Amino acid sequence: MCDRNGGRRLRQWLIEQIDSSMYPGLIWENDEKSMFRIPWKHAGKQDYNQEVDASIFKAWAVFKGKFKEGDKAEPATWKTRLRCALNKSPDFEEVTDRSQLDISEPYKVYRIVPEEEQKSFSQMVISFYYGGKLVGQATTTCPEGCRLSLSQPGLPGTKLYGPEGLELVRFPPADAIPSERQRQVTRKLFGHLERGVLLHSSRQGVFVKRLCQGRVFCSGNAVVCKGRPNKLERDEVVQVFDTSQFFRELQQFYNSQGRLPDGRVVLCFGEEFPDMAPLRSKLILVQIEQLYVRQLAEEAGKSCGAGSVMQAPEEPPPDQVFRMFPDICASHQRPFFRENQQITV
């Protein structure tokens, strides 16, 4: 997940270093000071000078307490650390079309992302479906991300799973499920979901980290293997949605070269997904959308007479779920709920 405080420290620190003019090649790219160049010479080049070409990377290592005078010099490691910090921080975005890496004094260009812009992409609309029925919905507002969990915050003895500062989005209770048997099995599945999952949304996309014991499967445009069950490994951060890919496909749609792209991520708890089973047979499905992407998709649908493609009603009947998830559903039918339902861990 994103280290927001670390990102803020990097932002302020880096701006101060650029303004200091102490580091050769580290300069502002434009008069507005919204973009900057950072030297990016490879250590293998004949004219590489560690004192000059690695100076800003070394300074970051010193600032973070990763290097002090007398330690073994590791310019490649210093560079990797700053590169990773820039890529992880929501405050920065590489401007690849301005970067110059094939010249004698190569450099990369990064843009400082305004806070308001970070917020079009940090907000998520999270919808909960039990047995194919919408039972709850929440819109997140915390830039750090959120944790989907059953825990009630602030109670004595409550364990905190994940970084502090994350917004807590709770699974709706199973009370609203009409079938008593389904309620029982759903509550049994809840017993394996205490730690929940962490979600983070940024300009790059949507990232998820499974903490819970119960298995979690997913779909999304960044998932490598489409059309078959995709299991999230425990304690691994996985990108499940690529915002840039969505924008490219949306442009193709407007150019009449493709269909309206799907901006949704779906998590399925305890059961394999996607598969041939209808969605109304799944105990717990959670749909995640970046709010900004959802708005773009809805506008695109309306402008082309397809407004109902992306927009889900408040409480869709079970059969309508097939139209809401056209890419991951099949017409194969089976009973709404299986008596021998297995809870997978």
N, C-alpha and C positions, 0 to 999 in steps of 0.2 A: 504494500500500500504506500501511498504518498506520505513522505515525511514533510508535512507542511511547515513546521517550525524550521527544519533544516533548510527547506527551500527559501524561506524568508531570510534566513541568515546569509545564504548564498547570494540572493538578490542584492541585498544591501552591501555585502562585502565586495561583490564583483563590480558594482557601480562605483564604489570608492576606488578600486584598483584602476578602472578605466580612466576616471577623472584625475588620478595621480600622475599619469603619463610616465610611470616608472618602468613599464614593461614594453619592450619593442614589439610592435605589431598589434598590441591590444589597444584598439582605438574605436571611436564611435563611427558607425557607418553612415549616419545621416545627421542633419542638423537638429532634428527633433529628439535625438538621443533615445530613440526607441529600438535601434538595432546597433550591434557592435561586431567588430571583427576580432577573432582570437587566433593567434598564430597556430598552425597545425603541421609543422614540419616533421617528417618521419625521422626517427633516430638513426635509421640506416643510411641516410644521405651523407655524402662525403663532406659537405659543408656544414653538417649539423654541429651546433655549438650549444652544449648543455646549459651553460650559464645564461645564454641568451634565449634559446628556443624552448627551454623547459622552465623558464623563470616563473611564469604565472602558475604552472602546474605545481611546482615546488612550493610556491607561496600558499596555495590552497592546502597542501599536505601539512605545512607548518601550522596554518591557522586551525586545522582540524585536529592537531596533535598527533598526526601520523608520521611526522618526521621532525627530527631536531639535528642540529649541527653535530657532526661526529658519526651519525648513522650512515649506513651504506646508501649511496645514491641509487635510486631506482626511478629514472625519468619515465620509463614506460608505465610503471605502476601509478606514478603521480598523474600522468595524463589520463589513464583509464579512470581514476577516481573522479577527476573533474568532469570528464565526459559523461560518466554515469550520473553524477549529481545534476548536470545540466539536463540530461534526458529524462530523469525522474521528476524533476521539479516542474510544477505547472506554471511557474513564472517565466519559463523559457521555451522557445520553439525554434528549431534550426530552420534557416531560410536557405534551402539547398540551391536554388537558382542563383543566389548571390555568392555562394561559397566558391572559392578557387583553390582546388587541391592539386592541379597539374602545372603549377608555375614554380619559379625558383624560390619564392617566399610564400608558400601556401597558407591559406587561412580558411576558417569557417565563419559564417555569419549567423548570429542568433538574434531573435527578436524577443524583447521583453513584453510578455503578454499582460495587458491591463487586467486588473482585478475583476472589473465588470464582465469582461469577455470570458474569464475563467469560470464565472458563475453560470452562460448560454449552454455550457458543457458540463458543469459539476452537478446540476440538478437532474434527478432521475424520477420517473414515474414508475412505481412498483405496484403491480397488481397481483393479488392472491386468488388462486382458483382451487377449490376443493371439489373433486369429482366433476370438474368441468364447469363449475358455477363460480362466478365472481363473488367472493366473500369479503373483500377488503381492498383498499387502494390507498397509497400514500405517495406524496411528492417530497423528496428529500431536498434540503436546502444547505446542508453542511458541505463545504468544499473538501474536507478531509475524507468524505465518504460515509458509509453507513454499515451497520452490522444487522443482518437479519437473524433474529434470535427469539427465543421464548422467554428470556429472563426479564424480570422487572427490575429496572435500575434503582439503586439507592437503598435496597433492602439489606439489613445486616447479614453478613456472611455471603453476599452475592459475589461470585467471582467475575472478574473483568477479563473477558476474552478479546484480545485485540488491543490496538493502541487507544489511549485515552483521547477523548475529543470526538470520537466517531458518533454519529447520530444513530440512535437505536430505533429500528423498525421491527415491531413485534409481529409474529405470526398471529393472525386472528384465531380466537378460540374455536374449538370444534363444535361448540354448542349449536350453531346454526345448521349443521348437517342433518337432514331429515332422517336418514337411515341410522338406526341405533347401532347396527353392526359396523357400518362405515365409520361412525363416530368413535367406536371402540378401537378399531384398527388405526385410525388416524392419530388418536391419542397415544397408541402404542408406538407409532412412528415418531411422534413428538419426543418420546423418551430418548431417541437417538440424535436429536437435533439441538441439544442444549447449547453447545458452543456456536452453532449457526454458521453463517458464511459472512465474509467481509466483501463489500462492494465499493469500488472507486470508479468515478467517471471523470474524464478529462477530455481535452481536445483530441487526444490520441485514441480514445475509445473507452470501453468498459472493461474493467479488470475484476476478477473474482478470486477469492482465496477461501477454500473450504477448510473449516476448523472442526466441524462436527464429526461424530463417529459414523453417522449414517451416510450411505453413499449418495452422491449428487451427480446427476447427468445434466448436460446442457446442449443448447443449440445457439447459434449466432453466426454472423458472417465471417468472423475470424477463426472459427473452429475449423481445424484442418480436415478432419474426416466428416463429411456431411452425409446425411442419409442413413447413418447407423449410430448406435449408442455411443455417446462421448462421456466418459467418466472423468470427473475432476479428481485429481490426486490430492490427498490431504496435505495441508500446509504449503501448497505451491500456488504462487500467484500466476494466474492464466489470463491472457487477453482473450475475451470472447466476442468483442465487437470492435471493429476498426472503423472509426469515423471517416477517415480519408477515403477508404474504399466505398463507403456509403455515398459520399459526395461525388465520387467518380461515376458511380452507377446512376445517381440521380441526374447528373449532367447528360449521361447517355439516354436516360429516359426522356428528358426534355428535347433531346435531339432526335427522338423517335428511333433510337437504336437499341432499346431495351425496355424491360418492364419496370414498374415502380419497385425500387429496392425495399427490402424488409429491414426496418430499423430496430427490430426487437431481439432481445435475448430471452430465452426461456430456460429456467432451472427446474428440474424434476427431482424430487426428493424420495429416495428409497426404492425407485423403480427405474428400469432401463428406459432410455429416451435419447433420441427419437426412435420409435419402432412402429410396427404395423398396428399397434393397439390404438383405439380411438382415445382422444384426450379426456373424454368424460369418464374413462376408467381409471385415470391417474388420481391418486389420493391428493397429492400436493404439487401444484405447478405454480411457479412464480415468474411473471413476465416483467422484464426490466427494459425501459426505454429512456434514452437521454431526452429530456424535455425539449431541447432545441431541435433534435432530430425528429421527434414526434411531430412538432409543429410544422417543420419543413415537409414531412411526408404527407400530412393532412392537407396542406396548401397545394402540394403537387397533385394529390388525388382530386381535389375540388376543381382545380384548373383544367383537368383533363377528363372531367366527368366520372371520376372514380373515387368519390369522396368516402364511400363506405368500405374501401379496401383496407385501410389502416385503422379506422376508428371503431373501437369496440363499444357496444352499448353498455348501459349500467349493469344489467343482469341478463346476459345472453342465455337463451334456452340451450340445453345440451347440444342439439343438432347444429346450432349456429356456431359452435366452437370450431367446427370443421372449416367454416368460411373465414374465421378469424386467424387460423393457422394453416393456410393453404399448402405451404411447402412441407409441413412435417406431419400431416394427417393423411390417412388413407381411408378409402370407403369401406374397408373391412369392418364389420360390426361384431361386437361381442357383448355380453351382459354388462350393464352399468357397473356392477360391483361383483367381485368374485368371493365366494364364501371362504375359499382356501387361500385368500390373499397372503402373500409372503412379505415380510418386512426384511429388506436386505440391508446389511451393515457392511 
